[in-house]
């Protein structure tokens, strides 16, 4: 499979995540819901690591990679905490489009920190994604 197929599967499962989470977070604390979700992901991903036998590669991870993976994990945790709280008090059909503005933030941050170029098509896409999210929410 190529990266597009993986990205489409990611989008499909992200959509399922939103719907399942909206139902699951009803009548419980959003942080508790996030913690339960995190435990499931922890067990699932470490199960994959041991199934594939890649746990033996732990020692070869550089300190820089480890630091950035830890920071990424902290950012993910904060994202999930805010996402679950938003889902708990807002409708999924409005929370998710706003959450997906992360696409725009990613493009901008990639240009700033990773020196990736932003084409005119990408700028137009950013404008249309923003307008789309605003239209869905209002």
ABEGO torsion letter per residue (X at the ends): XBAAAAAAAAAAAAAAAAAAAAAAABGBBAAAAAAAAAAAAAAAAAAAAAAAGAAAAAAABBAAAAAAAAAAAAAAAAAAAAAAAAAAABBAAAAAAAAAAAAAAAAAAAAAAAGBBBBAAAAAAAAAAAAAAAAAAX
